[in-house]
Amino acid sequence: MNYKILAVHMTYENNKLTSIAVLWISSVPLNRVRASYATTGVNSGYFFLRGNENPTMDEIQRVAGMGMNLPDNLKKKYFPGKRNWER
């Protein structure tokens, strides 16, 4: 499935990618959005990052579809502003 990605937030530590958060449209008619994320840890939902410095669009799509739900405090930090959140 191809998700409509609105924004991506990547976190690096010591020049190594440690997490990716993705804001994407989940309900097209209602324009509701969701945010998913993945880390380099194996407890990162159905998909975890391999630590590539330049993730591909395929990896970003997998984060949207198979990543964990981004916690509310990180939604506000990474994707500020009023949003029509689905969850």
C-alpha positions as CSV (number, residue, x, y, z in Angstrom):
1,M,0.0,0.0,0.0
2,N,1.2,3.5,-0.7
3,Y,0.6,5.9,2.1
4,K,0.3,9.7,1.5
5,I,3.1,11.0,3.6
6,L,2.7,14.5,5.0
7,A,5.9,14.9,7.0
8,V,8.8,12.9,8.3
9,H,10.9,13.5,11.4
10,M,14.3,11.7,11.7
11,T,16.3,11.6,14.9
12,Y,20.1,11.0,14.8
13,E,22.6,10.3,17.6
14,N,26.3,10.4,16.9
15,N,25.5,10.7,13.2
16,K,23.5,7.5,13.3
17,L,19.8,7.3,12.5
18,T,17.9,6.2,15.6
19,S,14.3,6.8,14.8
20,I,11.9,7.9,12.1
21,A,8.4,9.4,12.8
22,V,5.9,9.7,9.9
23,L,2.8,11.8,9.7
24,W,0.4,10.3,7.1
25,I,-3.2,10.5,5.9
26,S,-5.2,7.5,7.1
27,S,-8.8,8.4,6.1
28,V,-8.9,10.1,2.7
29,P,-12.5,11.3,2.7
30,L,-12.2,12.7,6.2
31,N,-8.5,13.8,6.0
32,R,-7.7,12.2,9.3
33,V,-4.0,11.8,10.0
34,R,-2.0,9.3,12.0
35,A,1.6,9.2,13.1
36,S,3.8,6.1,13.2
37,Y,7.4,5.6,14.2
38,A,10.2,3.0,14.2
39,T,13.5,2.9,16.0
40,T,16.7,0.9,15.6
41,G,15.6,-1.4,18.5
42,V,14.0,-4.7,17.8
43,N,10.9,-3.8,19.9
44,S,9.8,-1.2,17.3
45,G,6.5,-2.7,16.1
46,Y,6.5,-4.9,13.1
47,F,9.3,-3.0,11.5
48,F,12.6,-1.7,12.9
49,L,15.3,0.5,11.3
50,R,18.6,-0.9,10.3
51,G,20.4,2.3,11.0
52,N,20.8,3.5,7.4
53,E,21.9,7.1,7.3
54,N,19.7,7.9,4.3
55,P,16.4,5.9,4.5
56,T,14.6,5.2,1.3
57,M,11.0,6.1,0.6
58,D,10.2,2.4,0.8
59,E,11.5,2.4,4.4
60,I,9.5,5.5,5.2
61,Q,6.4,3.8,3.7
62,R,7.0,0.7,5.9
63,V,7.3,2.9,9.0
64,A,3.8,4.4,8.2
65,G,2.3,1.0,7.7
66,M,4.1,-1.2,10.2
67,G,5.6,1.2,12.8
68,M,4.3,1.8,16.3
69,N,1.7,4.5,17.0
70,L,3.6,7.7,18.0
71,P,2.8,8.8,21.6
72,D,0.9,12.0,22.1
73,N,3.8,13.9,23.6
74,L,5.9,13.1,20.5
75,K,3.1,14.0,18.1
76,K,3.1,17.5,19.7
77,K,6.8,17.8,19.5
78,Y,7.5,16.4,16.0
79,F,4.2,17.5,14.3
80,P,3.0,20.6,16.1
81,G,-0.2,22.4,15.2
82,K,-3.9,21.5,15.1
83,R,-4.4,18.2,13.3
84,N,-7.4,16.0,12.7
85,W,-6.0,12.9,14.5
86,E,-7.6,9.5,14.0
87,R,-6.2,8.1,17.2
